[in-house]
């Protein structure tokens, strides 16, 4: 595993831990926390790209390991290998654009509770997010806005 992927994994873990430890609950504070975050789509983009970093696992990559921009969030091979002891590791990440269009309620449930609607947890390395309803809906709106 390359050092770059180790850094991405550790960085993602720190960001998630900080987001869980310091959730933003005041709507006016949320707008201030996001540059240009005056709409749900802008907030969703910020959360997907800069906070949760969904693009890292849910986007296909070229042979050089770079995200294929025209296919961003269309699903892809998880770029981080699971530890040898992790039996339940996802190697493919789903197409979030399609999921947001076809099963928005499923996606918001996972983002708010960290669990699927049937009560099971998504496989690692998917973090068990505990987002606010407003943030989960902003992510869905952003994903639906992509063409």
PyMOL commands that set and color helices and strands:
alter all, ss='L'
color gray80, all
select helices_A, chain A and resi 3-21+27-33+40-51+55-58+69-71+96-102+104-113+133-145
alter helices_A, ss='H'
color red, helices_A
select strands_A, chain A and resi 76-77+92-93
alter strands_A, ss='S'
color yellow, strands_A
deselect
rebuild
show_as cartoon
